[in-house]
Amino acid sequence: MQLIALDDSQPITADCAYKQRDYSCPECGEKLRLRAGSRRMRHFYHLNPEKKCSQNQKSLPHIQVQLHLQKLLKNSD
């Protein structure tokens, strides 16, 4: 599950992204899209998954730490 992508070379979080729009992976540069709904957390997915991109293989603890850091950074100046 990927929470950050690039939009015109600028980082964007899944919370601020739009469906049906292409973004790019900050690691491998491949196309990403937003996946969201009432039953799933907003996240990006690779249109053509590359095995060499580690963004596809994040564990649940990694994602939880990433979300916690994201909240801390939003609350800080």
C-alpha positions as CSV (number, residue, x, y, z in Angstrom):
1,M,0.0,0.0,0.0
2,Q,1.5,3.3,-1.1
3,L,0.5,6.6,0.5
4,I,2.7,9.1,-1.3
5,A,3.2,9.7,-5.0
6,L,4.5,12.4,-7.3
7,D,2.3,14.9,-9.1
8,D,4.3,16.9,-11.6
9,S,7.5,16.1,-9.6
10,Q,5.8,17.3,-6.4
11,P,5.0,14.9,-3.5
12,I,1.3,14.3,-2.9
13,T,-0.5,12.2,-0.3
14,A,-3.3,9.9,-1.0
15,D,-5.6,12.1,1.1
16,C,-5.2,15.0,-1.4
17,A,-5.2,12.9,-4.7
18,Y,-8.0,12.4,-7.2
19,K,-9.2,9.2,-8.8
20,Q,-8.8,8.7,-12.6
21,R,-5.6,10.8,-12.6
22,D,-2.1,9.5,-13.3
23,Y,0.6,10.0,-10.7
24,S,4.1,8.6,-10.6
25,C,6.0,6.4,-8.1
26,P,8.8,8.3,-6.3
27,E,10.9,5.1,-6.4
28,C,10.5,3.5,-9.8
29,G,8.8,6.4,-11.8
30,E,6.0,4.1,-13.0
31,K,2.3,5.3,-13.3
32,L,0.2,5.2,-10.2
33,R,-3.6,5.7,-9.6
34,L,-5.6,6.4,-6.5
35,R,-7.6,3.6,-5.0
36,A,-10.3,4.7,-2.5
37,G,-13.8,3.9,-1.3
38,S,-16.0,3.6,1.7
39,R,-14.4,0.3,2.8
40,R,-10.8,0.9,2.0
41,M,-8.1,3.3,3.0
42,R,-7.0,5.8,0.3
43,H,-3.8,4.7,-1.3
44,F,-2.0,4.5,-4.6
45,Y,-1.4,1.4,-6.7
46,H,0.9,0.7,-9.7
47,L,-0.9,0.3,-13.0
48,N,1.8,-2.1,-14.1
49,P,3.4,-3.5,-10.9
50,E,7.2,-3.9,-11.0
51,K,8.7,-6.6,-8.8
52,K,11.7,-4.4,-8.2
53,C,9.8,-1.5,-6.7
54,S,9.7,-1.9,-2.9
55,Q,6.7,0.4,-2.6
56,N,4.5,-2.6,-3.4
57,Q,5.8,-4.6,-0.5
58,K,5.3,-2.4,2.6
59,S,4.2,-4.2,5.7
60,L,1.4,-3.1,8.0
61,P,3.7,-1.8,10.7
62,H,5.6,0.3,8.1
63,I,2.4,1.8,6.9
64,Q,1.2,2.6,10.5
65,V,4.5,4.4,11.2
66,Q,4.2,6.3,7.9
67,L,0.7,7.4,8.8
68,H,1.8,8.4,12.3
69,L,4.6,10.5,10.9
70,Q,2.3,12.1,8.4
71,K,-0.1,13.2,11.2
72,L,2.8,14.6,13.2
73,L,4.1,16.6,10.3
74,K,0.7,18.0,9.5
75,N,0.4,19.3,13.1
76,S,3.8,20.9,13.2
77,D,5.0,24.2,11.8
